[in-house]
Amino acid sequence: MEISKSAYAQAFMISFSFTIIGVLLKINHIGNATIILSIGLISTLIYIIIGIKEVNSSTKIEKSEKIMWTVGFIFFSFITALVYLFSGRKRII
């Protein structure tokens, strides 16, 4: 099963947008902020899963680099996602 090339970028942008909007609503004590933050969290999990799946199914990189990307996605998801989206993805896929 191949993941579309833009699914990762779309999930990342949705996550980023909903998280920022949810935080702003939560700070201003506006209703439904929890729901919007939950959508941001779910889409964060989606782009992490897509990224890990793409990295681990790649044949262009070594096993040690796959482990590095996987650990990065799990523990430093936002930073790793930015690096992967703008520089690493072209080389890995």
N, C-alpha and C positions, 0 to 999 in steps of 0.2 A: 504494500500500500504506500503510494507516494503522496507526500504532503505537498500541497500547492506552495509555490515559492513565496507567495505573499501572505500565507496564513500566519507565519511567524511574525512578520512585521505588523500585520493587522492586530493580532492578539496583543503585541507589545504596546501599540498605540492606544488600543481600547483600555488596556490596563492602566497605562499612564494617565489617560484622560479621566477615567472614572475615579482613580485614586486621588488625583489632585482636586477634582470637583467635590468628591466626598469629604476630603479633609477641610476644604474651605467651608462647606456646609456645616460640618461638625464644629469647627471653630466658631462659626456664627450662630450656632444652636438652631439651625433650621431643620425642619422635619425631614425624614426619609434619608438622612445622611448615612445611616447604618446600612440601608439597602444598597446605596450607591457604592459604599466602601466594600460591601460584600461582592458586588459585581466586579470591582477592581481586583479583589483578592482571587476570585475564581479565574479571571482572565490572566492574572499573574501565574497561577498554577498551570494554565493552558500553555502559555509561552515557555515556561520552564520545561514542561513535558515535551513540547515540540522540539525545543533546542536540544535537550538531552537525547531524544530519539534521532535527530539529524546527526549529531556528533557521533553517537555510538554506531550508527549504520554506515558511516563514511569509511571508504577504503583508501582515502588520500592521506590520512594522518596515522601516526603510531598510537599504540595502546596507551602509552604514558601521557600523550597529549589529550586523548579521549578522557582519561581519568581527571586530568587537570580541568578540562572544560566542565565535566560533570560536577566536580566538587565546587567549581566556581558558580555554576547555575544553582546549586543547592544552597550554598552559604552566602553568596554575594550576588543574588539574582539580578538586581537592577544594573549594577556596574558591568557584570559579565554579559548581560543582555545587550547593553549598548556597544560594548567592544565586539561582540559576536555579530550584531546587526550591521555595524558600519565597516568592519575590517575582516573579521574571521570567517564569516559565512561564505564569502566568495571563494576562499581558498579550501574550505572544508567540503562543500557540496560538490 
